[in-house]
């Protein structure tokens, strides 16, 4: 690929560690935290609560590799599972699904009305932001980051605007 010629050598050496992730403390500490999150969610239907990631929790809930030590999950999915259980994960993913589905409906409805192309573009931008958030969040602790909640607010306000605009146009005819 063309992009590979611009990447520094240390990037390639770091990527080669994927083959031997068992020897990489960073990778193993994440796997350890992920295992702990699953153990906590299995033991407690509501998870461990906010900020339960500490040495005592790793001991109490049998982290898979206790010799590695403890750290946060570095994943929005495992963060939500550990802190809020499977119910919390279901609600979190439901919120993301609501935003995505609402954007799809906004795009469909905006196509029907002239002069509201910006709603279609805004909805596409919100979807793109969601993809970036969900992808980046797979390896970052961003569950409490305000982006998805801000996007939800944008979608709800836009839906309300579209309803008002549709009603105003119907009343004018």
N, C-alpha and C positions, 0 to 999 in steps of 0.2 A: 504494500500500500504506500501511497505517496506520503501520508502522515507519519509513517514510521521513520522516515529519514530525518524528521525534525525532533523526534523524541530523544531525550538524553539517555546515555548508557545506563545510568543508575535506575531508570525506569524499567528497562529490560531485566536487569538483575533482580529488581524487586518482584517483577512478574514471574520470574523463574522459581520463586519461593512457593508458588502455588503447588508445585509438584511435591514439596516437602512441608506442607502446612503444619504437620504434627510437630515440627521443630521450631515453628514460629510462635513465640509467646503471645503476640498480638492476636493471631488467628485462633489459637487455642483458648485464650481468655474470652473471646467472643463466643466460641462454641460452648464454653463452660457457662457463661451467663445465659445463653439461649436454653441450655439444658436446665438450668436453675429455674428460668421463667416457666418452662413447661411443667417442672415438678411442683412449683408453687400453684400454678393454675389447676393442676390435677388435685392438689390437696385442699385448695380453698376456692370455692366457686366464684368468689368476688376478687380473687387475686390477693396480692400482698399489700396493696394500697400504694399511694404516692411515695416515692423515694424510699422504697424498702431495700434498695440495693446496698447492702453492707455485709461485713464479714460474718455477723451473727446469722443473717439470712442464709448465706452460702453454707454455713455449718448446719443449721436447722433443717434445711430442705435438700440436703445431699446433692450439692453441685457435682457434676460428673467428674471433674478434675480438681479436687480441693487443694492439691499441692500448687496449683497455678496462682491462687489468690483470687481476689474478687475485683470486679469492675462493673460498670454499667453495661447494658445489652448492646449498645451501638446498632439498634434496629428499632424502628417504630413499631413493627409488628410484635416483636418479643417484649418490647417495653410495655405495650398495652396488655399483652397476655399476662406478663408478670405482675403488673400493677393492678389490673382490673379483671383478670380471668378471661375465660372464653366468651363470657357474656359481653364484657367490655370490648373485646376484639370484634364481635359480631356487630355491636352498636357503632364502633368506629368505622368499620368497613361499610356498614349501612349508610352512614353519613356520606362517605365518599361516593357510594353508589347513587345516593339521592342527588348529590351535586352533579354527577356525570349525566344521569338521566334527565335532570331538569335542564341541563345545557342542551341536550339533544332535542328536547321538546321546544326550547326557545329557538333553536336553529330552524326547526321545522316551521314553527309559527311565524317567525320573522321573514321567512322566504315568501310567505303569502301576502305580506303587506309592503307596499312600495315605500321607500324612504327609511326603512328600518334595517338596512343591511348591516349597520354597525352592531346590532344585537347578535346577528349571526357571527360576525367576526369576534365580538367579545366572548361569546360562548365557546368558540374554537380556542381562544386564548386561555380561557379558564380551564378547558380540558387539557390543553398543553401544560399548564401550570400543575394540574393534578398529576399528570404523568411524571413530570419532573420531581414533584414532591414524593410520590409513591416509589419512584425508582431510587432517588437519592436517600430516602428514608430507610431503604432496606439495610443500609450500613451506617446510619447515623441516628442518634437519639433526637428525633424531631416530633414525637407524638404530641407534645404540648406546644409546639410551634404554632403561631396563630394563622399561618397561611390558609389551611383548609377552612377555618372558621371565617376568615375574611372573604374567601371565595364563595362560601355559602351565603354570606350577607349580600355580596354583589349579585349573585344569582337570584336571591329572593327579591331584592329591590328591582332588578331588571324584569322579573316576572310580573311584579306589581305594575311597573311602568307599561309593560306590553298589554296587560289587561285594561288599564286605563285608556291607553291609546286606541285599542280595539273598540272599547265602549264609546269613546268620543267620536271615532270615525263612523260607527254604526248610528249614533244619534244625529250626526250631521247629514246623513243620507235620507 
